[in-house]
Amino acid sequence: MKKVVKFGGSSLASAEQFMKVGEIIKSDPDRAYVVPSAPGKRNSKDTKVTDMLYKTYALAEAGKDFQKQLDAIKARYDEIIKGLGLKLNLSNEFKTIEKNFKAKAGNDYAASRGEYLNGIVMATYLGFEFIDSATVVAFDKNGDFDGEKTNKLMVKKLEKTPNAVIPGFYGAYPDGTIKTFSRGGSDITGSIVSRAIKADVYENWTDVSGFLVADPRIIDKPPHIDTITYTELRELAYMGASVLHEDAIFPVRKEGIPINIRNTNKPEDPGTWIVESTAKKSKFVITGIAGKKGFCCVNILKDQMNSEVGFVRKVLQAFEDQNISIEHVPSGIDTMTVFVQQDEFIEKEQSVVSEIHRLARPDMLEIDSDLALIAVVGRGMKSTRGTAGRIFSALAHASVNVRMIDQGSSELNIIIGVETRDYEKAIRAIYDIFVTTQV
């Protein structure tokens, strides 16, 4: 059995955490390929190394002295190295980083050095080969991830390497310039490596024992999710369930490789399994609830809209021309509503309104703000009658006004729009009806 193991920043924040990780890897010889993140916070008042690098590079880019800040980053690594008892000196690496910061090598280069340096430390500690991700993770000239080229490079490199450490989060343009994924992108790197070696499982180790049915900041001690499908995960991750980067499933999905979310501090916990499909029934009708605040909607009215060919296209064209992405578009016979992220929309709202009037000639247009979207997700929903009815009943009983409802054709998810002030109340009401009382 072949396994790829990825460890998050909290799992590698100190020498003590490194030792826990080392024990986990060494306890199973199948854990042959390791993807580390940069060191995270050692405590609640600490700063992640990636954030330290961003701040240090900002000084360099502004032409200010940044040596003190760079020395503080080096001290973090020296502390880990000393704690592990390694004969490793990163002075030359930091001289190179200092030189490239002065040459203004870019934010992506700066951010990537956390994973790069931690990869060197991890490889030394385990006695594995270190592989710079810039040589095996490819982006095209436009900055888009090139999955097929990456897979060829990775396969070629790893088929000759029985044990390796490949840093997460970054790759390179064709000219070698460093390019990073979005924050949390080390999850994607682990998935890429898993695809290349055709792993039997991709273990993603973090500081929690997998996914929970709901946000523990809103619901007290929500139950753990044993098994979740890729599709369910995508829906929940998009709506804020942030245990795993939402794009991390794509490389492994192509190969049918399951992901196992595990807890570094509780390695005995089975965690959550993320799979393509399963015959296992979830504990409840729903698999999970997640949501996000910060939305607004544009309500458009036009008599006989449904008989006007191209009306919806014209409305959406106004948003596309302003480079605004759209979340949901529920519609009726004479009305349609476009949900967008408020921060993205608010500065361009009048330009969008003007263009909608010019292109579509609506009878009326109205904007509502301070809305939240909640996703109720579960593979058990399509085989259970009255799911939507129970959601509405629970929300009505909690005096929550529903502003929008949108159900996917797969019957796997229901999206509900509510006012931001009702967000937590709505989640508690839905949780109570499906999990606490299971009515």
DADATA-V102552 format. One record per backbone hydrogen bond with DSSP energy under -1.0 kcal/mol. NH is the residue of the N-H (numbers start at 1). CO is the residue of the C=O. Records with the same first field share a line. If there is no record, write none. Layout:
NH->CO, CO
//
This chain:
3->30
4->201
5->33
6->203
7->35
8->205
12->9
18->14
19->15
20->16
21->17
22->18
23->19
24->20
25->21
26->22
27->23
28->25
31->28
32->30
33->3
34->164
35->5
37->7
40->9
46->43
49->39
52->48
53->49
54->50
55->51
56->52
57->53
58->54
59->55
60->56
61->57
62->58
63->60
64->59
70->66
71->67
72->68
73->69
74->70
75->71
76->72
77->73
78->74
79->75
80->76
81->77
82->78
83->79
84->80
85->82
86->81
88->86
94->90
95->91
96->92
97->93
98->94
99->95
100->96
101->97
102->98
103->99
104->101
105->100
110->106
111->107
112->108
116->112
117->113
118->114
119->115
120->116
121->117
122->118
123->119
124->120
125->121
126->122
127->123
128->123
129->163
131->165
135->132
136->133
137->133
139->172
140->144
143->140
146->138
150->146
151->147
152->148
153->149
154->150
155->151
156->152
157->153
158->154
159->155
161->158
164->32
165->129
166->34
168->36
171->179
172->137
173->177
176->173
179->171
181->169
185->182
187->184
189->185
190->186
191->187
192->188
193->189
194->190
195->191
196->192
197->193
199->194
200->2
201->2
202->258
203->4
204->260
205->6
206->262
213->223
218->215
219->215
225->211
228->273
230->275
233->229
234->230
235->231
236->232
237->233
238->234
239->235
240->237
241->236
242->240
248->245
253->249
254->250
257->252
259->274
260->202
261->272
262->204
264->206
269->266
272->261
273->226
274->259
275->228
287->377
288->377
289->213
290->375
292->373
295->371
296->340
297->368
298->338
299->366
300->336
301->364
302->334
305->302
306->333
307->304
308->305
311->308
314->310
315->311
316->312
317->313
318->314
320->316
321->317
323->320
324->319
327->339
332->335
336->300
337->330
338->298
339->328
340->296
342->294
345->341
346->342
348->345
352->348
353->349
354->350
355->351
356->352
357->353
358->354
359->355
360->356
363->301
364->301
366->299
368->297
371->295
372->418
373->292
374->416
375->290
376->414
377->288
378->412
381->378
384->381
390->386
391->387
392->388
393->389
394->390
395->391
396->392
397->393
398->394
399->396
400->395
403->417
404->417
406->415
408->413
411->408
414->376
415->406
416->374
417->404
418->372
420->370
422->419
423->420
426->422
427->423
428->424
429->425
430->426
431->427
432->428
433->429
434->430
435->431
436->431
437->432
439->433
//
